[in-house]
Amino acid sequence: MSDGQTLESTRAKTSTPRRPKLGPFAHVSMPCRDLAEGKKFYREVLGGEMRVDTPTFAAFMFGDVEVGIGSQGCTFIEPGAEYPHFAFYCDAETIVAMKAWLTACRIPTSNLWTRHGKETLMFFRDPSGNMIELYCKSGYAGAEHLPKGPPRGHGVAVNVDALRYDDWSLPG
């Protein structure tokens, strides 16, 4: 190999590139209208463990995934949009408990709904309007009787426009 030639350039000339395999999902970063409010929401409402805390960005761990919120260089989701959104898996007990907890925090939630009568889903937003989904794969008694919607539930099983809010508070 000549001095100016790298291993990468040699491989590019001699072999067809192969698609690399990505590792597990690492993080998602969302826009945040007010970082202090966002930190309170993700830490105290959702129970995330804060891992990064800077003047313009914070990140929280939920299981093996990090959710970041930033207040600079942001684009916010349109008021009536369902996408983009991110989702957490949960069991039947947790989806019911989280619906009650969010209601106690004065945070609107969608109704519980299903696509196929086996899974149970629920949407809500963070204070900045970012859509969050809870997804219970199975085990919710009565899932077959919940309102049914297509993969995109907006307008059929869920009214995402009703999930916007300006004020919320922790109970007590």
Secondary structure, 3 states (H helix, E strand, C coil): CCCCCCHHHHHHHHCCCCCCCCCCCCEEEEECCCHHHHHHHHHHHCCCEEEEECCCEEEEEECCEEEEEECCCCCCCCCCCCCCEEEEECCHHHHHHHHHHHHHCCCCECCCEECCCCCEEEEEECCCCCEEEEEECCCCCCHHHCCECCCCCECCCECHHHHCCCCCCCCC
